[in-house]
Amino acid sequence: MQTAPRRRAAQAPFAVLAAAAAAACSHAAAGYTPGLGEIMSLTQMRHQKLWLAGEAGNWPLASYELDELAEGFQDVVAFHPALPQSSIQLTQVVPAAVDQPIAALKTAVAHQDRAEFTRAFDGLTASCNTCHVLTSHGFNLIVRPAASSFPNQDFRGPAR
């Protein structure tokens, strides 16, 4: 059993994400645009949840998280078409990096094939890292999740 301080530490990322989402909602009427870092933090969360759902064979959840992940990449392009002080056009780089891996993941999820899913997921992760290098953010290395940051979610889904 986790001690209270360890439980609070494990839940800390949720508090940050909840605060970011609340800020986005409360400022939306005032023309708030989420920052690229905020979008990418949510993208990282979706990436982890997608892996955990696919690993557990919860294909409806994997499909949902994949759609949310794709939507986040669309938000990057819509809200941040170019990087500040750079000639990098995210309107070109992001689709080139993620469109094919997202399509491969959709196929894997539709086939409900864990081996195919793993290959496609690793392909997306590699594409994310390539995009980070191209945009001078190679210090942000994304990997396959080793554990869940979501102790309050059962990724296996409802009893079968």
VMD Tcl script that draws the C-alpha trace (Angstrom):
set ca {
  {0.00 0.00 0.00}
  {1.32 3.45 -0.91}
  {1.88 5.97 1.81}
  {-0.07 9.24 1.64}
  {2.96 11.32 0.50}
  {3.72 8.82 -2.30}
  {0.07 8.84 -3.39}
  {0.06 12.65 -3.48}
  {3.31 12.66 -5.48}
  {1.85 10.19 -8.00}
  {-1.24 12.36 -8.36}
  {0.70 15.64 -8.80}
  {0.72 15.43 -12.64}
  {-3.08 15.26 -12.57}
  {-3.29 18.48 -10.59}
  {-1.11 20.26 -13.16}
  {-3.17 18.95 -16.08}
  {-6.44 19.79 -14.33}
  {-5.23 23.33 -13.69}
  {-4.17 23.73 -17.34}
  {-7.53 22.41 -18.57}
  {-9.43 24.68 -16.17}
  {-7.41 27.67 -17.32}
  {-8.07 26.81 -20.95}
  {-11.81 26.54 -20.32}
  {-12.05 29.70 -18.24}
  {-10.16 31.78 -20.79}
  {-11.77 30.31 -23.91}
  {-14.44 33.00 -24.05}
  {-11.75 35.68 -23.82}
  {-9.93 34.36 -26.90}
  {-7.46 32.22 -24.99}
  {-5.04 30.22 -27.12}
  {-3.40 27.26 -25.41}
  {0.37 27.40 -25.49}
  {2.33 24.84 -27.44}
  {3.69 23.44 -24.17}
  {0.17 22.98 -22.82}
  {-0.95 21.16 -25.96}
  {2.15 18.97 -25.92}
  {1.68 18.11 -22.23}
  {-1.81 16.87 -23.01}
  {-0.40 15.07 -26.06}
  {2.08 13.28 -23.82}
  {-0.75 12.24 -21.51}
  {-2.76 10.88 -24.46}
  {0.33 9.06 -25.74}
  {0.68 7.30 -22.39}
  {-3.02 6.47 -22.11}
  {-3.04 5.14 -25.68}
  {-0.17 2.78 -24.83}
  {-1.79 1.59 -21.62}
  {-5.12 0.95 -23.36}
  {-3.51 -0.94 -26.25}
  {-1.29 -2.97 -23.95}
  {-4.40 -3.96 -21.96}
  {-6.34 -4.82 -25.12}
  {-8.98 -2.17 -24.38}
  {-9.53 -1.29 -28.03}
  {-12.46 1.12 -27.53}
  {-10.33 3.17 -25.13}
  {-7.32 2.95 -27.45}
  {-9.48 4.22 -30.31}
  {-10.75 7.09 -28.17}
  {-7.27 8.10 -27.02}
  {-5.95 7.85 -30.58}
  {-8.67 10.22 -31.81}
  {-7.84 12.63 -28.97}
  {-4.14 12.39 -29.80}
  {-4.81 13.18 -33.46}
  {-6.98 16.11 -32.41}
  {-4.12 17.45 -30.29}
  {-1.78 17.34 -33.29}
  {-4.40 19.26 -35.29}
  {-4.48 21.84 -32.48}
  {-0.70 22.25 -32.72}
  {-1.01 23.10 -36.40}
  {-4.07 25.34 -35.93}
  {-2.80 27.33 -32.95}
  {0.95 27.27 -33.61}
  {1.56 27.11 -37.38}
  {5.19 28.18 -36.98}
  {7.76 28.15 -34.21}
  {8.66 31.60 -32.91}
  {12.02 32.89 -34.12}
  {12.38 29.95 -36.49}
  {11.75 29.10 -40.10}
  {10.17 25.80 -39.01}
  {6.57 25.55 -40.19}
  {4.64 23.21 -37.91}
  {1.90 23.14 -40.55}
  {4.32 21.06 -42.62}
  {6.45 19.25 -40.04}
  {3.68 17.90 -37.79}
  {1.53 16.27 -40.50}
  {4.65 14.84 -42.16}
  {5.70 13.35 -38.83}
  {2.42 11.97 -37.50}
  {-0.10 11.32 -40.28}
  {1.33 7.95 -41.35}
  {1.97 6.67 -37.80}
  {-1.56 7.71 -36.73}
  {-3.01 5.86 -39.75}
  {-0.94 2.76 -38.86}
  {-2.22 2.92 -35.28}
  {-5.83 3.24 -36.47}
  {-5.36 0.09 -38.54}
  {-3.76 -1.78 -35.62}
  {-6.57 -0.75 -33.27}
  {-9.20 -1.76 -35.84}
  {-7.49 -5.16 -36.17}
  {-7.22 -5.41 -32.38}
  {-3.71 -6.75 -32.89}
  {-1.29 -6.09 -30.02}
  {1.85 -6.87 -32.02}
  {0.76 -4.57 -34.85}
  {-0.24 -1.96 -32.25}
  {3.18 -2.13 -30.57}
  {4.99 -1.64 -33.89}
  {2.73 1.27 -34.86}
  {2.99 2.87 -31.42}
  {6.78 2.65 -31.49}
  {6.66 4.19 -34.99}
  {4.64 7.13 -33.69}
  {7.01 7.56 -30.75}
  {10.00 7.61 -33.12}
  {8.23 10.18 -35.31}
  {7.57 12.38 -32.27}
  {11.26 12.28 -31.42}
  {12.25 13.06 -35.02}
  {9.92 16.07 -34.97}
  {11.45 17.20 -31.68}
  {14.94 17.02 -33.22}
  {13.82 18.93 -36.33}
  {12.32 21.68 -34.18}
  {15.37 21.95 -31.87}
  {13.55 20.19 -29.03}
  {15.52 16.94 -29.19}
  {16.12 17.26 -25.47}
  {12.47 16.17 -25.09}
  {12.83 12.43 -25.68}
  {9.57 10.46 -25.68}
  {9.60 6.75 -24.82}
  {7.16 3.89 -24.48}
  {5.55 4.24 -21.04}
  {6.92 1.86 -18.42}
  {4.18 2.51 -15.86}
  {0.89 4.30 -15.45}
  {0.56 7.78 -14.00}
  {-3.16 7.11 -13.66}
  {-3.72 5.06 -10.50}
  {-7.43 5.84 -10.62}
  {-8.04 4.28 -14.06}
  {-8.29 0.60 -14.94}
  {-7.09 0.38 -18.52}
  {-8.48 -3.14 -18.94}
  {-11.95 -1.61 -19.18}
  {-15.20 -3.16 -18.00}
  {-15.30 -6.83 -17.04}
  {-15.53 -9.00 -20.10}
}
mol new
graphics top color blue
foreach p $ca { graphics top sphere $p radius 0.5 }
foreach p [lrange $ca 0 end-1] q [lrange $ca 1 end] { graphics top cylinder $p $q radius 0.2 }
display resetview
